[in-house]
Amino acid sequence: MTGHEERIDMTESGSTERLLAEAELYGAHNYEPLPVVLERGEGCWVWDVEGRKYLDMLASYSALNQGHRHPRILAALEAQAARLTLTSRAFHNDQMGPFLRELCEATGFDVALPMNTGAEAVETAIKAARKWGYRKKGVPEGRAEIIACENNFHGRTTTIVGFSSEPSYRDGFGPFTPGFKLIPYGDEVALQEAIADHTVGFLVEPLQGEGGVVVPPDGWFGRCVEICRSRGVLVLNDEIQTGLGRTGRLFCGDWDGERGDILIVGKALGGGVYPVSAILAPDDIMDVFAPGDHGSTFGGNPLGAAVAREALRVILDEDLPARADELGNWFMERLRAIDSPHVEEVRGRGLMIGVVIREGSGTARPFCESLMERGILAKETHEQVVRFAPPLVVTREELEWALPAIEEVLRGDGVELFESL
C-alpha cells in the first residue's frame, strides 16, 4: 500500500501533466526541476513528450560534454553489453586495465582508482589523503585535517555535506565528520594561514561550478599548489564538472599549468550514458591502499570501462577542449554585449558560463523558465545565476540561433521577474 489517496489517470500515457504528477506523487521531493519531460536527445538537442525541441544548455552538469547519444560511445556501450557487463573486483576483466592505462596516459598520472559517481571519487580522494597523511607524513592517527573552500560543492554524502557552507545541504543531516576546515575561495593568504602540522590535503575546485560559476583570480590555483607542496600538503583537485574539456582546457587546472596531486574525475568520463569516475595520483600516494582497504562492486566494471575508453577518445579526437575555448570566448562576448538592467555580470571559462542576475530583479529561476518556453534549457544555480553549459559539440550556428531568445529573456521581455511562471 502506498498510502496515497489520490490516483493518476494512467490512460494519459505520455502526457506532460500525467508524468509530472506521477513523479510528484511517487518521487521524493529532493529536486526542483523545470516542468519539462524529456524523452529523447541527439547531439545538443532534446525533445519532450509533446514533441517540442529544445537546445540543451546544461549538458547534465557537464556529464554530456560529448553530446547526447554520441554514436561512437553508444557503439562501445552496445558492443560491450553484448559481451560482458559486470564481474565485480573479485575477478579481472579485459576492459579495466586498458581503460586505466589510457586514462593515466591522457592525464599524466601513474595510477588510477576507478569508482562510479563523483561523490564516490571525492570520498576516495579524502580516504587516500588521510591514509597518506598517517602512513607517509606521520600525522597522529585520527588527527588528519583537510582544508576546503567556502561555497564548495563536492557531492552529497554525509561526510561531504558536513564541510559545505550551504545551510540547506547540511540541515538535518548531522552529526558530521570532523577533520575539515573552510577558507574563503580565491584567497591564498587564508590557505597559507590555515595549514597546520596535521593538514594533509586541500580539496578544491579550480572553478566553482555549482557554487555559481565562480572564477578565481588568475593564477590562484597554481599558487595554491605551490603553497601546499612547500608545506607537505596534497592538493585534491576536483575536476568532476570542470574537467575533460569543459573550461577550454583538458582540465581547468591546466590554465595554471597544474593538475594537483590527486586528480578527481567523473561525469563526462561516462559519456552521458554510464556513471564512471576515478581518482588519479602518483605511485607514492596511491600505494597507501592495500587489498581490502577500499572498493566498489561496480567500480571498474567492463561496461563502464569500455564506455569511458570511448568517451575519453571522443574528447581527444574531436579536440573538444579547443572547441570549448573558442566558442566559450565568443559566446561570453556576445552575452556581455546584451544591454540588460537585470544582469550584474557574465563570468566563466570555456563553455561553463554564468549570467548573474541582480538581486533587485528577483532570482534566476523565472529567467530559466522563460528560456524553456523559448526552446532553451538552462538551469539556475545559487539562486541568482543562470548557467549556460551546453555539450561541447555545440556549433556556433546553434548558439547564434539561441542568442535572440536569450537576449529577449535577459532584457526581461515577457519575464515575471519576482515569481516563477
BELMO-V281668 format. One record per helix or strand of 3 or more residues. SS is the DSSP state (H for helix, E for strand). FROM is the first residue (numbers start at 1). TO is the last residue. If there is no record, write none. Layout:
BEGIN
[[SS,FROM,TO] [SS,FROM,TO]]
END
This chain:
BEGIN
[[H,16,26] [E,38,43] [E,45,48] [E,53,56] [H,59,62] [H,71,81] [H,96,107] [E,111,115] [H,118,137] [E,145,149] [H,158,162] [H,167,170] [E,180,183] [H,188,194] [E,199,204] [H,220,230] [E,234,238] [H,252,256] [E,262,265] [H,267,270] [E,277,281] [H,283,286] [H,302,317] [H,320,336] [E,343,349] [E,352,357] [H,359,361] [H,365,373] [E,379,381] [E,385,388] [H,396,410]]
END
